[in-house]
Amino acid sequence: MSQAAFEPKARKRGGTANATECRRSKKEEDSMVLLLNGSPNANGCTATALNEMAAVFREEGIETELIQVGNKDIRGCVSCGFCGKNGKCVINDLVNEVAGKFEAADGLVVGSPVYYGSPNGTILSFMDRLFYSTSFSKHMKVGAAVVSCRRGGNTASFDVLNKYFTISGMPVASSTYWNQVHGFTAEDVKKDLEGLQTMRNLARNMAFMIKAFADAKEKYGLPTVERKSFTSFPDGK
Ligand SMILES: Cc1cc2nc3c(=O)[nH]c(=O)nc-3n(C[C@H](O)[C@H](O)[C@H](O)COP(=O)(O)O)c2cc1C
């Protein structure tokens, strides 16, 4: 498989380089991270955590786009098989819109509030359909999950979200502690200084990985991927 097959699509970049940008390499200017807010509250706790990360990405010269998912009407996968034949979801909503942006992105951050000890239903429906309906390579795009809760259920939710990345060849960025903030309102989260610090460190680590992988792709190419076997039990056929 050629490396070109894994290259992100060319992205249009506007603006003139200023003095700060001149210090950055071409690779940094070309890097982009998508941030998904699974909360219905566009300015709530999860958004506060994601915005803390976005500020660091900007400092690191990485472009960001924050997409509000949780306030949209997103239904779950209907398991119809349309995407396998047509390369997109049969339900033509935000999932298909974000798919192209995800293909072009170097990293994906998914944020969710905790609902009954799990990520909220809207972001799960969105992630199921986004990952299942897209056939482009996600190999070495960097993933990170962040969760917001008032009291508990955070680590279970964190585990659920990370699994989209770990079965897709996406290395998961980590931080200095659990990728979570605590609060019921955005004001609460602003007082969770360790939570916000964890978000900033997570974004720095993610930026480092994106830049390092860009260098490594040039130097070594991407690792070979085998896809010949697809085992279904009981007979293995
Ligand atoms: C339906 C529902 C279920 C919730 N379940 C939990 C829970 O299991 N554990 C918890 O600590 N907080 C729970 N919460 C509180 C939210 O997770 C918490 O306030 C979160 O920080 C809100 O994030 P947001 O402002 O981005 O929406 C729940 C809230 C709602 C609306």
The ligand as an ORCA input file, in Angstrom:
! r2SCAN-3c Opt
* xyz 0 1
  C     -29.467     12.722     31.828
  C     -28.295     13.090     32.680
  C     -27.584     12.101     33.329
  C     -26.481     12.413     34.109
  N     -25.774     11.392     34.714
  C     -24.677     11.703     35.448
  C     -23.905     10.672     36.050
  O     -24.133      9.480     35.883
  N     -22.824     11.047     36.795
  C     -22.494     12.350     37.000
  O     -21.549     12.623     37.708
  N     -23.185     13.352     36.411
  C     -24.268     13.059     35.628
  N     -24.958     14.061     35.017
  C     -24.435     15.436     35.112
  C     -23.555     15.810     33.905
  O     -22.752     14.748     33.485
  C     -22.603     16.950     34.270
  O     -23.312     18.010     34.806
  C     -21.785     17.385     33.080
  O     -20.652     18.063     33.540
  C     -22.573     18.289     32.144
  O     -21.772     18.625     31.032
  P     -22.270     19.681     29.934
  O     -22.426     21.010     30.652
  O     -21.189     19.744     28.922
  O     -23.557     19.173     29.398
  C     -26.069     13.774     34.239
  C     -26.778     14.766     33.572
  C     -27.877     14.447     32.793
  C     -28.620     15.536     32.078
*
